[in-house]
């Protein structure tokens, strides 16, 4: 084992992954499973049965106090303080330029208690940001990442299998959550997802993560439940047109260009001012230089992040993510393209360095249940 490997952070399920034969890789400073069998096999199982993902590397930050909602509202593109108890909202934490520091899910636990789930690579940055913005607020901010674990089950059979031991969870609406008791411990279960399939995420004490995985693997119908790694998670989210920080979202990309208007609460007369508001309102009103679009690519070669998108010999955009879609059996990509040129059906070339791949603009997502 190399010195770098010994320095990587490990999730509570690390030994379980190794025992299951996972290929472990460095992801944002964490030792994480890339795959167990193959990316395609794991991807297909999520689309047809149920995939189980360890997402414990993602940051979990709790906010408690009279100003918790107000603090998060000042930091998030989406209004937070009027979130119903038991609901989760997706939003983007922006800088003053209206660009993304991260995209987050915020759960309202109680009147004065919230939980934010953030990307692993941005956890420390956001902790510093929240503490700086909320320095004068009546709010306690606590990083719970290392004392908890987070497991996701995604796929068309997920809710039926979960219904075998809980009637509460399958009754949840999308972007709602509940708390259930498992082995005497309280587990927060939400119905959100990052694959384009139905399913749940469970946040639990770190000590019970492996037991939970073993319980799921032994429950009736568990032959359909197979572990899935980061490789399949990436191809699944790309088919579903979901952005990934470091690809579609960055600190120098106008956040509104990502094309998710639901993630921005703009023009609300009852909302307090928030960080990046003026820039985001300008992006909405005046447009952004480039917009995120989908690309259908001829042939079976995958486009990769950073490849130039051209039209008539001129560079007009850049690929942010690409893969050979296991579900659609064709090459797909997302790219930021000059706003004046990104009409659906527009023809482009993706420059690989060795060849130009013919591509056609299309809508996002590529796949929808």
N, C-alpha and C positions, 0 to 999 in steps of 0.2 A: 504494500500500500504506500502510495507516494505521500510526501508531507502535505501536499495540497488536499488530498483526499481526507487526511486525518483532521484538517481544519474545517471541513465542510460541516454545516449544521445538519442535524438529522431529525427527521420527524419521529413521533412515537411509534410509527409503523415501519421504521427502517429495516429492522431485522426480519419482519414479516415479508417485506419486498424481496430481500436477499434470499430467504428460504423459498420463495415462490419463483426464483430464477430470473428476477428482473435484471435488466441491464441498467446500472445506475450511472447517472451523469451529474455534473455540476450545473445546477440551475439557480441563478441568483444567489449563489453561496450556499445552497442546500444540496445534499445528496438525494436525488429524486429518481424514480423509475422512468426511463425513456420508453421502454417496452418490456413485455414479458415473453411474448411469442413473436408477433409482428405487428407493425402499425396498422396494416390493412386488416388483419384478422380482428384486432381489438376495435378498430373503427366500425367494421361491419357488425360486430356483436352489439355495440351500443345502438346502432341503427335498427337492429332486429330483435334484440333481447334486452340485456341489462349490463352496463359496464360500471365497475366500481373504481373510483378515483380517490387517491389520497391527495387532498389539497391543503394539508396542514401547514405547508410552507407559506401560505397566504397570511398576511397580518390580520390580527383581530384586536381591535382597540375599543375599549369601553369608555363611555363618557357619562358621568353622573353629576347631577347638581342642577340648581335652578336655572343656570344659563347654558346647559348642555345643548338644547335645541337651537338657541340663538347663535351659539358658537358654530355649530355645524352649518347653520343656515348662511352664515357669513362666508363660509369656506367652500360651499358646494354650488354648482350650477343649477341644481334642482332644489326647489324649496323643501326644507326638511322639517321646520317647526310645526307644520300642520299635518304631518304624517300620522295616520291612525295607529294606535297601539296595536301591535301584532302584524304590522305591514312593513315591507322593505321597499326602499326606493334606490334606483340606480342613478348616479350622477357623476359629475366630473369636478374634481378639485382643481381650480384654475389659478394661474398667476395673474398679475394685473394686465398682462397682454392678452388675456383670454385664451391662453394655451394650457394644455393639461399638465398638471403635476402628477396626476394619477386619475384613474376611474375607480369608483368605489360603490359598494352596496352598503346602505345604511339601514339598520333595523331599529325600529322604535320599540323598546322593551316596556317602558312605562312613561309616565308624564315627564320625568326628569332623568331618564336613562335610555341611552342609545348604544348600539354596537356598530362599528364600521369595519367592514372587511376590505382590505386593501391588497395591492399586489406586493409580492415578496420583495421585489427589487426596490420598492418605494417606501417600505414600512418605516425605516429610520428617518427618511426625509420628511414624511408626513407627520410623524410624531413631533419632530422639531417644529414643523410648520404650525400644527395645531396648538402646541404649547406657546409658541410666540404670539399667534393671533389671539389666543385665549388667556394671555398672561394676567389680565385684570378680571377675568370672569369667575363666577362662582361655579366652577366645574372641575371635577377631578378626572384626569385622563390616565388610563391604566392600560399598558400593553399586556394582553393576555395570550399572546401568540404561543409562548413556550409552556404555558400551563394547560393548554387545550389542544385538541386535535380537530380536524375537519375532514369529513369523508363525504363524497358525493356518489349517488347512484343515479344513473341516467339511462333512459331507454324506454321503448314502448311498453315493456312488461314491468317497469319499476313499481308503479303504483299498485298494481295487482299483488305483487309479491309483498310489498310493505303492508298492504291491507290484511295480510295473514296474521300480523301481530299488533296492528294498530288501526282502529277505525277513524281516529282523529286525523292522521296525516293525509290519507287519500281525499278527505273532505276539504282540505285546504284549497283556496283559490290561488291563482298565480300571484307571486310576490307577496305571499302571506306566510306566517310562521307560527309555530306552536311549541310548547315545551312538553316533553313526554319523559316518563321515568323509565330508565333501563338499568337493571342491576343496581337499583337503589340510587342511581345518579340522575341528575336532571340534564336532559339533552335538548338543545334547541334544534328544531327541524324546520327547514324552509323549503318552499317550492319555487325555486328560481331556475338556475341551470345555465350552462354555458356551451351546450352542444347542439341546440336546436331540437332536442328531444325533451319529453316530460321527465320529471324526476325530482329528487330532493337532495339537500345538503344537510348534514348533521354536525353540529358543533358540540363536543363532549369533553369531559376531563381527559387529559392526555393519557392517564393510566389505563383507561378502558378502551383505547382505540383498537388495539390488537384483538381484544375479546369481541368487540363489535364486528370486526371483519370476519372473525371465525364464526360468530353467530350468523351473520348474513350468508356465509358460505355453507352453513349446515341447515338452513331453513328450507321448508318445502319449496320445491321449484328452483333451488339454488344452482342447479346445473346450468341455468341460463345466465347466472351472475359470474362474470369473469373480470379480473382486474384489468385496468387499462392505464397506460402510461401517458407521459407528456406528449409523445408523438401523435397518438390518436386524438388527444385533447386538442391539439393544434389543428389537425385536418378537419375535425368535427366543427370547431368554432369557425373555421374559414368557410366551410360549406354554408354555415348558418349566418355568415356575414357579420360576425361579432368582432369588434376591434380588440386589438391586443396592445397594451402599452409597450412602447419601444418599436412598434410597427406602424399602426394607424394613429396612435396618440403619442405626442411628444411635447416637450416644453417649448418647442419653436414652431409647432403646427397649430394654426387657428382651430380651436376645438370645435367650432360650429361646422367646419368643413367636413367633419366625419359623417354628417348626414343623419343624425339622430335627434330631431327636434324635441322629442319627448324628454330628453335628458336636460333640458334647459327651461327653467321657469323665468321667462322674460315677459315684461309688460304686466306683471302682477302689482296692482296699486297698493296692496296690503303688505307686500314683501319689503323687508328692510334691505338696504344696500348690501351688496356682496362683492367679494373680490373678483375682479375681471368683468364686472357687469357692463361697464361702458364699452369695453372692447367687444364683448359678445353681442351687445345690442347693435354695434356697428357692423359686425360680421353678418348678423341676420339681415339688417336693413340693406347693406351695400353689397353683400356677397363676399366671397373669399376668392383669392386668386386661383386656387385649385380646389377641386371637390373630389371626394372619395367615390370611385365607381368600381363596378365589377368588370372583369375581362374574361370572355371565353376565348381560349387560345387554341389554334389549330395544332393538330399533332398531339403527341403524348409527352413532350418535354415540358417540365415544370419551370415556370418563371420564379425568380428568387428576389428577395428583398434587395432594393438598391439598383435593380436593372432599369435602364432608361426606357421610357415609352416615347416613341417617335411617330410623327405624321408628316408625310411629304419631306422626309429628311431632316426635319427639325425636332428637337427634343421638346416634348409637351407635357411630360409627366414622369413619374417614378413608381415602380412596383413597391408595395409595402409588404405583401404576403402572397405566396403562391404555392400550389401543390397540384399533383395529379389526383383529382377527386375520386376516392374509392366508391362513393355512392353513385356519382354521375358518370364515372368512367371517362372523364375528359379533363383537360388541363384548365384550371381556373386561377384567377388572381384578383387581388384588390390593388388599386393604384390611385394615387393622387394625380389628376390630370387637369390641365388648364380649363377653367370653368367654361370658357367660350367654345370648347371643343368636345365636351363630354356627353353629348346627346346619345341616347340609347341607339345602338346600331352603328355608331361611328367606327371607322376602321383605323387601326393602329398597328405598329410593329413593336415588339419587345426585343430589345437588343441584349443578347446573351453574351456578347464578346466574340463569339464564333459565328453566330448566325442571327438572323432576324426572324422572330416568330410572329406570324400574322395573328392579330387579336381583334375582337369586336366588343365594343362597350355593351354592357348589360346591367340590369338592375341587381340590387343586393336585397335579400339573401339569394344564394344560388339554390339552396335547399330549404324547404319549409314543410313541416308536418301537416 
